[in-house]
């Protein structure tokens, strides 16, 4: 008989690579932003390719528009009012951290706000609070769409 219990990705990685349990409160905000950047990028790429097969250049263009610091900054402005105190504290730690690399073609404000956003995504991912992480991303993307429709 086949195994009928489905494993989530994190459990599968934990088992396969013998990942240890860690206290994420010990991670720096930039470490949280490092993993948050990756998981956010993966979610956005998943959404973009779900819209249908396209040329890689078009996929990249659509993805880039949503993962750049200015888009994350706009999303974060819309999300601040729905964050818990704990989430807000993680975001602020990320936003206020001093990054080694300068902002590339982005304002310092957008870059810092985006770093806070990525730190929050990393925190929620490592906490395995994926439902909340995806909910915040959905709300953020909806706020971008609402803002885009105002401009038209």
Helices and strands as residue ranges (DSSP letters): H 9-17, G 24-26, H 29-50, H 56-67, H 69-79, G 80-82, H 85-96, H 108-126, H 130-151
